[in-house]
Amino acid sequence: MSLLCSLLLALALAAAPGVQGACPAPADLKSEDGSRTCAKLYDKSDPYYDNCCAGSVLSVGPDADLPYLPSDWANTASSIVVAQRCELTVWSRAGKGGKSRKFTSGAYPRLEEFRKGILGNWSNTIAGLYCRCY
Ligand SMILES: *[C@@H]1O[C@H](CO)[C@@H](O)[C@H](O)[C@H]1NC(C)=O
């Protein structure tokens, strides 16, 4: 196989559906001890998709109900990945107040691309969450 062919193949693999930049695929979400993970939140996104899902990580399990995120995580998440057959509901204010939105299974490298109300977006604004799996 020529070098060009291998190169094209590598590019095709890199662009496989379900993989968005550095974010793990929803099917690959697992915590370190192998238990089921419902979603992962990351504190860093980036104009380049390859650099998203970076920084600190908050893993939440199925049925995680966090009306108040730990203080170092309030209004911090910039990228999220929701595991297969799971759904993450987020709120913009602590105590499940403010605006809310559901994210179905998938990788969301740049939360700022998701509209919150007329002017806002969902980057650095998640203050509470509920995650469930089927
Ligand atoms: C997202 O919202 C933040 C804070 O309101 C703002 O600074 C940023 O420009 C917005 N980004 C986009 C892409 O709208």
The ligand as a Tripos MOL2 file, in Angstrom:
@<TRIPOS>MOLECULE
LIG
   14    14     1     0     0
SMALL
NO_CHARGES

@<TRIPOS>ATOM
      1 C1        -21.0290   32.0230   25.3720 C.3       1 LIG1
      2 O1        -21.3830   32.7750   26.5140 O.3       1 LIG1
      3 C2        -20.2730   33.4700   27.0870 C.3       1 LIG1
      4 C3        -20.7530   34.1160   28.3820 C.3       1 LIG1
      5 O2        -21.9950   34.7380   28.2180 O.3       1 LIG1
      6 C4        -19.7460   34.4750   26.0870 C.3       1 LIG1
      7 O3        -18.6370   35.1600   26.6250 O.3       1 LIG1
      8 C5        -19.3200   33.7420   24.8180 C.3       1 LIG1
      9 O4        -18.9070   34.6710   23.8380 O.3       1 LIG1
     10 C6        -20.4740   32.9200   24.2760 C.3       1 LIG1
     11 N1        -19.9930   32.1280   23.1360 N.am      1 LIG1
     12 C7        -20.7040   31.9870   22.0210 C.2       1 LIG1
     13 C8        -20.0770   31.1630   20.9500 C.3       1 LIG1
     14 O5        -21.8080   32.4750   21.8720 O.2       1 LIG1
@<TRIPOS>BOND
     1     1     2 1
     2     1    10 1
     3     2     3 1
     4     3     4 1
     5     3     6 1
     6     4     5 1
     7     6     7 1
     8     6     8 1
     9     8     9 1
    10     8    10 1
    11    10    11 1
    12    11    12 1
    13    12    13 1
    14    12    14 2
@<TRIPOS>SUBSTRUCTURE
     1 LIG1         1 GROUP 0 **** ****
